Amino acid sequence: MKNVNGPLLTNIYGVGLRNVHFSYLEQSHQIAAGWFEIITENFFRTKGRPRTVLEKLRKDFPISCHGVSLSIASYEDFDWVYLNDVKNFFAEIEPCLISDHLCFTGLRQNNLHNLLPFAYNEENLSHLSSRIHQVQEFFGRKMGFENLSAYFDYKNSTMTEWEFIRELLKKTDCNLLLDLNNVFVNSYNHGFSPDDFLKAIDFEKVQQLHMAGYSERENFYFDTHSNPLYPQLIELYKKVIHHRNDIPVLYEWDEDIPEFPVLEQQIIKLAEVRAELSK
């Protein structure tokens, strides 16, 4: 299997690897995506079909690993069995990038299987900085941490989300996985300008972009990864390109997942935007 990247569609653009597309990918000889991102927890403890498909793909495509269970903002100790299994998995598949989320996921004995926000204050800034240093030392490489879509906030926050992230990137040597859909969803739900968020970001520390389609219910936006690109997201992407145009971009689609060519059309559209701005 090979990609068909030409002058327009560079290796910058990737898609998430989901099991509904396994058969299509196994039968296809050429696809437009330049790389794939996997949810680490869907692959690292299996030797079944997901792993077989992954092993075939990684012969021709870079693979990025995106975790959902690190719970970096927790005040409990890390799950070292989980971390050791993930480290061994990384050694086996040699991902080009590794990442997780700026969140906590509940308690080790009561995982809520949700990505939960935390208060943006000095205490948590110091706590997360220490935890990031610890886990990066364990993995022996830098990680990217993703900004969340947050549906509530905390009274004891003393910073905005973007101020917290800016300071975190200064205090640690980690990178940012910048999710533009999350920026837009939060800006609408919490009443701030996405431009304020982007102005605070050191784009040299952005290792990857995530883009997806949100959904709306009762005048509230949800990060459902269930729709094609919206114009507002394209406009945000244009602003990112003005800062830096070589950041790897992933398009996510996790609910009501369409046929694989529909995902390819999303990254082709993003590549066209980049090409137009580069003229």
Contacts in CASP RR format, 6 or more apart in sequence:
PFRMAT RR
TARGET T0000
AUTHOR 0000-0000-0000
METHOD contacts of the structure
MODEL  1
MKNVNGPLLTNIYGVGLRNVHFSYLEQSHQIAAGWFEIITENFFRTKGRP
RTVLEKLRKDFPISCHGVSLSIASYEDFDWVYLNDVKNFFAEIEPCLISD
HLCFTGLRQNNLHNLLPFAYNEENLSHLSSRIHQVQEFFGRKMGFENLSA
YFDYKNSTMTEWEFIRELLKKTDCNLLLDLNNVFVNSYNHGFSPDDFLKA
IDFEKVQQLHMAGYSERENFYFDTHSNPLYPQLIELYKKVIHHRNDIPVL
YEWDEDIPEFPVLEQQIIKLAEVRAELSK
1 25 0 8 1.000
1 28 0 8 1.000
1 29 0 8 1.000
1 30 0 8 1.000
1 31 0 8 1.000
1 56 0 8 1.000
1 57 0 8 1.000
1 60 0 8 1.000
1 61 0 8 1.000
2 29 0 8 1.000
2 30 0 8 1.000
2 31 0 8 1.000
2 60 0 8 1.000
3 11 0 8 1.000
3 30 0 8 1.000
3 31 0 8 1.000
3 32 0 8 1.000
3 33 0 8 1.000
3 34 0 8 1.000
3 60 0 8 1.000
3 61 0 8 1.000
4 30 0 8 1.000
4 31 0 8 1.000
4 32 0 8 1.000
5 11 0 8 1.000
5 32 0 8 1.000
5 34 0 8 1.000
8 268 0 8 1.000
8 271 0 8 1.000
8 272 0 8 1.000
8 275 0 8 1.000
9 32 0 8 1.000
9 34 0 8 1.000
9 267 0 8 1.000
9 268 0 8 1.000
9 271 0 8 1.000
10 34 0 8 1.000
10 271 0 8 1.000
11 34 0 8 1.000
11 35 0 8 1.000
11 62 0 8 1.000
12 34 0 8 1.000
12 246 0 8 1.000
12 247 0 8 1.000
12 248 0 8 1.000
12 249 0 8 1.000
12 271 0 8 1.000
12 274 0 8 1.000
13 32 0 8 1.000
13 33 0 8 1.000
13 34 0 8 1.000
13 35 0 8 1.000
13 248 0 8 1.000
13 249 0 8 1.000
13 250 0 8 1.000
13 251 0 8 1.000
13 267 0 8 1.000
13 268 0 8 1.000
13 270 0 8 1.000
13 271 0 8 1.000
14 33 0 8 1.000
14 34 0 8 1.000
14 35 0 8 1.000
14 36 0 8 1.000
14 37 0 8 1.000
14 248 0 8 1.000
14 249 0 8 1.000
14 250 0 8 1.000
14 251 0 8 1.000
14 267 0 8 1.000
15 33 0 8 1.000
15 36 0 8 1.000
15 37 0 8 1.000
15 250 0 8 1.000
15 251 0 8 1.000
15 252 0 8 1.000
15 253 0 8 1.000
15 260 0 8 1.000
15 263 0 8 1.000
15 264 0 8 1.000
15 266 0 8 1.000
15 267 0 8 1.000
16 36 0 8 1.000
16 37 0 8 1.000
16 38 0 8 1.000
16 250 0 8 1.000
16 251 0 8 1.000
16 252 0 8 1.000
16 253 0 8 1.000
16 263 0 8 1.000
17 25 0 8 1.000
17 36 0 8 1.000
17 37 0 8 1.000
17 38 0 8 1.000
17 53 0 8 1.000
17 54 0 8 1.000
17 57 0 8 1.000
18 253 0 8 1.000
18 254 0 8 1.000
18 257 0 8 1.000
19 42 0 8 1.000
19 49 0 8 1.000
19 50 0 8 1.000
20 257 0 8 1.000
21 257 0 8 1.000
21 260 0 8 1.000
21 263 0 8 1.000
22 49 0 8 1.000
22 50 0 8 1.000
22 53 0 8 1.000
24 259 0 8 1.000
24 260 0 8 1.000
25 31 0 8 1.000
25 53 0 8 1.000
25 57 0 8 1.000
25 260 0 8 1.000
26 53 0 8 1.000
26 56 0 8 1.000
28 260 0 8 1.000
31 260 0 8 1.000
31 264 0 8 1.000
32 264 0 8 1.000
32 267 0 8 1.000
32 268 0 8 1.000
33 61 0 8 1.000
33 263 0 8 1.000
33 264 0 8 1.000
33 267 0 8 1.000
34 61 0 8 1.000
34 62 0 8 1.000
35 61 0 8 1.000
35 62 0 8 1.000
35 63 0 8 1.000
35 64 0 8 1.000
35 96 0 8 1.000
35 248 0 8 1.000
36 57 0 8 1.000
36 61 0 8 1.000
36 62 0 8 1.000
36 63 0 8 1.000
36 64 0 8 1.000
37 63 0 8 1.000
37 64 0 8 1.000
37 65 0 8 1.000
37 66 0 8 1.000
37 250 0 8 1.000
38 54 0 8 1.000
38 63 0 8 1.000
38 64 0 8 1.000
38 65 0 8 1.000
38 66 0 8 1.000
39 66 0 8 1.000
39 67 0 8 1.000
39 68 0 8 1.000
40 65 0 8 1.000
40 66 0 8 1.000
40 67 0 8 1.000
40 68 0 8 1.000
40 69 0 8 1.000
40 86 0 8 1.000
40 89 0 8 1.000
40 98 0 8 1.000
41 67 0 8 1.000
41 68 0 8 1.000
41 69 0 8 1.000
42 50 0 8 1.000
43 50 0 8 1.000
43 51 0 8 1.000
43 54 0 8 1.000
43 89 0 8 1.000
44 85 0 8 1.000
44 86 0 8 1.000
44 89 0 8 1.000
45 85 0 8 1.000
54 63 0 8 1.000
54 93 0 8 1.000
55 93 0 8 1.000
57 63 0 8 1.000
58 93 0 8 1.000
58 94 0 8 1.000
62 95 0 8 1.000
62 96 0 8 1.000
63 93 0 8 1.000
63 94 0 8 1.000
63 95 0 8 1.000
63 96 0 8 1.000
64 95 0 8 1.000
64 96 0 8 1.000
64 97 0 8 1.000
64 98 0 8 1.000
64 99 0 8 1.000
64 208 0 8 1.000
64 248 0 8 1.000
64 250 0 8 1.000
65 89 0 8 1.000
65 90 0 8 1.000
65 93 0 8 1.000
65 95 0 8 1.000
65 97 0 8 1.000
65 98 0 8 1.000
65 99 0 8 1.000
66 98 0 8 1.000
66 99 0 8 1.000
66 100 0 8 1.000
66 146 0 8 1.000
66 177 0 8 1.000
67 99 0 8 1.000
67 100 0 8 1.000
67 101 0 8 1.000
68 100 0 8 1.000
68 101 0 8 1.000
68 105 0 8 1.000
68 115 0 8 1.000
69 79 0 8 1.000
69 82 0 8 1.000
69 100 0 8 1.000
69 105 0 8 1.000
69 111 0 8 1.000
70 78 0 8 1.000
70 83 0 8 1.000
70 100 0 8 1.000
70 101 0 8 1.000
70 135 0 8 1.000
71 103 0 8 1.000
71 104 0 8 1.000
71 105 0 8 1.000
71 106 0 8 1.000
72 100 0 8 1.000
72 101 0 8 1.000
72 102 0 8 1.000
72 103 0 8 1.000
72 104 0 8 1.000
72 128 0 8 1.000
72 131 0 8 1.000
72 132 0 8 1.000
72 135 0 8 1.000
72 145 0 8 1.000
73 102 0 8 1.000
73 103 0 8 1.000
73 104 0 8 1.000
73 118 0 8 1.000
73 124 0 8 1.000
73 127 0 8 1.000
73 128 0 8 1.000
73 131 0 8 1.000
74 104 0 8 1.000
74 105 0 8 1.000
74 106 0 8 1.000
74 107 0 8 1.000
74 108 0 8 1.000
75 127 0 8 1.000
76 107 0 8 1.000
76 108 0 8 1.000
78 131 0 8 1.000
78 134 0 8 1.000
78 135 0 8 1.000
79 108 0 8 1.000
83 135 0 8 1.000
83 138 0 8 1.000
83 139 0 8 1.000
86 139 0 8 1.000
87 138 0 8 1.000
87 139 0 8 1.000
90 98 0 8 1.000
90 139 0 8 1.000
97 144 0 8 1.000
97 207 0 8 1.000
97 208 0 8 1.000
97 248 0 8 1.000
98 139 0 8 1.000
98 141 0 8 1.000
98 143 0 8 1.000
98 144 0 8 1.000
99 143 0 8 1.000
99 144 0 8 1.000
99 145 0 8 1.000
99 146 0 8 1.000
99 177 0 8 1.000
99 207 0 8 1.000
99 208 0 8 1.000
100 143 0 8 1.000
100 144 0 8 1.000
100 145 0 8 1.000
100 146 0 8 1.000
101 115 0 8 1.000
101 145 0 8 1.000
101 146 0 8 1.000
101 148 0 8 1.000
102 118 0 8 1.000
102 128 0 8 1.000
102 145 0 8 1.000
102 146 0 8 1.000
102 147 0 8 1.000
102 148 0 8 1.000
102 165 0 8 1.000
102 168 0 8 1.000
103 115 0 8 1.000
103 116 0 8 1.000
103 117 0 8 1.000
103 118 0 8 1.000
103 148 0 8 1.000
104 116 0 8 1.000
104 118 0 8 1.000
105 111 0 8 1.000
105 112 0 8 1.000
105 113 0 8 1.000
105 114 0 8 1.000
105 115 0 8 1.000
105 116 0 8 1.000
106 112 0 8 1.000
106 114 0 8 1.000
106 116 0 8 1.000
115 148 0 8 1.000
117 148 0 8 1.000
117 150 0 8 1.000
117 152 0 8 1.000
117 153 0 8 1.000
117 154 0 8 1.000
118 124 0 8 1.000
118 154 0 8 1.000
119 154 0 8 1.000
119 156 0 8 1.000
119 157 0 8 1.000
120 154 0 8 1.000
120 157 0 8 1.000
120 158 0 8 1.000
120 159 0 8 1.000
120 160 0 8 1.000
120 161 0 8 1.000
120 163 0 8 1.000
120 164 0 8 1.000
121 156 0 8 1.000
121 157 0 8 1.000
121 158 0 8 1.000
121 159 0 8 1.000
122 158 0 8 1.000
124 164 0 8 1.000
125 159 0 8 1.000
125 164 0 8 1.000
125 167 0 8 1.000
125 168 0 8 1.000
125 171 0 8 1.000
128 168 0 8 1.000
129 168 0 8 1.000
129 171 0 8 1.000
129 172 0 8 1.000
132 143 0 8 1.000
132 145 0 8 1.000
132 168 0 8 1.000
132 172 0 8 1.000
132 174 0 8 1.000
133 172 0 8 1.000
135 143 0 8 1.000
136 142 0 8 1.000
136 143 0 8 1.000
136 172 0 8 1.000
136 173 0 8 1.000
136 174 0 8 1.000
142 173 0 8 1.000
142 174 0 8 1.000
142 175 0 8 1.000
142 207 0 8 1.000
143 174 0 8 1.000
143 175 0 8 1.000
144 174 0 8 1.000
144 175 0 8 1.000
144 176 0 8 1.000
144 177 0 8 1.000
144 207 0 8 1.000
144 208 0 8 1.000
145 168 0 8 1.000
145 174 0 8 1.000
145 175 0 8 1.000
145 176 0 8 1.000
145 177 0 8 1.000
146 176 0 8 1.000
146 177 0 8 1.000
146 178 0 8 1.000
146 179 0 8 1.000
146 182 0 8 1.000
146 210 0 8 1.000
147 161 0 8 1.000
147 165 0 8 1.000
147 176 0 8 1.000
147 177 0 8 1.000
147 178 0 8 1.000
147 179 0 8 1.000
147 182 0 8 1.000
147 183 0 8 1.000
148 179 0 8 1.000
148 182 0 8 1.000
148 186 0 8 1.000
149 179 0 8 1.000
149 181 0 8 1.000
149 182 0 8 1.000
149 185 0 8 1.000
149 186 0 8 1.000
149 222 0 8 1.000
149 223 0 8 1.000
150 161 0 8 1.000
150 186 0 8 1.000
150 190 0 8 1.000
151 189 0 8 1.000
151 220 0 8 1.000
151 222 0 8 1.000
153 190 0 8 1.000
159 167 0 8 1.000
160 192 0 8 1.000
160 196 0 8 1.000
161 186 0 8 1.000
161 197 0 8 1.000
162 196 0 8 1.000
162 197 0 8 1.000
162 199 0 8 1.000
162 200 0 8 1.000
162 201 0 8 1.000
163 200 0 8 1.000
165 176 0 8 1.000
165 200 0 8 1.000
165 201 0 8 1.000
166 200 0 8 1.000
166 201 0 8 1.000
166 202 0 8 1.000
168 174 0 8 1.000
169 175 0 8 1.000
169 176 0 8 1.000
169 202 0 8 1.000
169 205 0 8 1.000
174 205 0 8 1.000
175 205 0 8 1.000
175 206 0 8 1.000
175 207 0 8 1.000
175 208 0 8 1.000
176 201 0 8 1.000
176 205 0 8 1.000
176 206 0 8 1.000
176 207 0 8 1.000
177 206 0 8 1.000
177 207 0 8 1.000
177 208 0 8 1.000
177 209 0 8 1.000
177 210 0 8 1.000
178 201 0 8 1.000
178 206 0 8 1.000
178 208 0 8 1.000
178 209 0 8 1.000
178 210 0 8 1.000
178 240 0 8 1.000
178 247 0 8 1.000
179 209 0 8 1.000
179 210 0 8 1.000
179 211 0 8 1.000
179 212 0 8 1.000
180 209 0 8 1.000
180 210 0 8 1.000
180 211 0 8 1.000
180 233 0 8 1.000
180 236 0 8 1.000
180 237 0 8 1.000
180 240 0 8 1.000
181 210 0 8 1.000
181 211 0 8 1.000
181 212 0 8 1.000
181 213 0 8 1.000
181 214 0 8 1.000
181 223 0 8 1.000
181 225 0 8 1.000
181 233 0 8 1.000
181 252 0 8 1.000
182 210 0 8 1.000
182 223 0 8 1.000
183 194 0 8 1.000
183 197 0 8 1.000
183 198 0 8 1.000
183 236 0 8 1.000
184 194 0 8 1.000
184 214 0 8 1.000
184 221 0 8 1.000
184 232 0 8 1.000
184 233 0 8 1.000
184 236 0 8 1.000
185 214 0 8 1.000
185 221 0 8 1.000
185 222 0 8 1.000
185 223 0 8 1.000
186 192 0 8 1.000
187 193 0 8 1.000
187 194 0 8 1.000
187 197 0 8 1.000
188 221 0 8 1.000
189 220 0 8 1.000
189 221 0 8 1.000
194 236 0 8 1.000
195 239 0 8 1.000
198 236 0 8 1.000
198 239 0 8 1.000
198 240 0 8 1.000
198 243 0 8 1.000
201 243 0 8 1.000
203 240 0 8 1.000
203 243 0 8 1.000
203 244 0 8 1.000
203 247 0 8 1.000
204 244 0 8 1.000
206 244 0 8 1.000
206 247 0 8 1.000
207 247 0 8 1.000
207 248 0 8 1.000
208 247 0 8 1.000
208 248 0 8 1.000
208 249 0 8 1.000
208 250 0 8 1.000
209 237 0 8 1.000
209 240 0 8 1.000
209 247 0 8 1.000
209 248 0 8 1.000
209 249 0 8 1.000
209 250 0 8 1.000
210 250 0 8 1.000
210 252 0 8 1.000
211 229 0 8 1.000
211 233 0 8 1.000
211 237 0 8 1.000
211 249 0 8 1.000
211 250 0 8 1.000
211 251 0 8 1.000
211 252 0 8 1.000
211 266 0 8 1.000
211 270 0 8 1.000
212 223 0 8 1.000
212 224 0 8 1.000
212 225 0 8 1.000
212 227 0 8 1.000
212 251 0 8 1.000
212 252 0 8 1.000
212 253 0 8 1.000
212 254 0 8 1.000
213 224 0 8 1.000
213 225 0 8 1.000
213 226 0 8 1.000
213 227 0 8 1.000
213 228 0 8 1.000
213 229 0 8 1.000
213 230 0 8 1.000
213 233 0 8 1.000
213 253 0 8 1.000
214 221 0 8 1.000
214 222 0 8 1.000
214 223 0 8 1.000
214 224 0 8 1.000
214 226 0 8 1.000
214 227 0 8 1.000
214 230 0 8 1.000
215 221 0 8 1.000
215 222 0 8 1.000
215 224 0 8 1.000
215 226 0 8 1.000
215 227 0 8 1.000
216 222 0 8 1.000
224 254 0 8 1.000
224 255 0 8 1.000
225 252 0 8 1.000
225 253 0 8 1.000
225 254 0 8 1.000
225 255 0 8 1.000
226 253 0 8 1.000
226 254 0 8 1.000
226 255 0 8 1.000
226 256 0 8 1.000
228 262 0 8 1.000
228 265 0 8 1.000
228 266 0 8 1.000
229 251 0 8 1.000
229 266 0 8 1.000
229 269 0 8 1.000
229 270 0 8 1.000
234 269 0 8 1.000
234 270 0 8 1.000
234 273 0 8 1.000
237 249 0 8 1.000
237 270 0 8 1.000
237 273 0 8 1.000
238 273 0 8 1.000
238 277 0 8 1.000
240 247 0 8 1.000
241 273 0 8 1.000
241 274 0 8 1.000
241 277 0 8 1.000
242 277 0 8 1.000
245 274 0 8 1.000
245 277 0 8 1.000
245 278 0 8 1.000
249 267 0 8 1.000
249 270 0 8 1.000
251 263 0 8 1.000
251 266 0 8 1.000
251 267 0 8 1.000
251 270 0 8 1.000
253 262 0 8 1.000
253 263 0 8 1.000
253 266 0 8 1.000
END
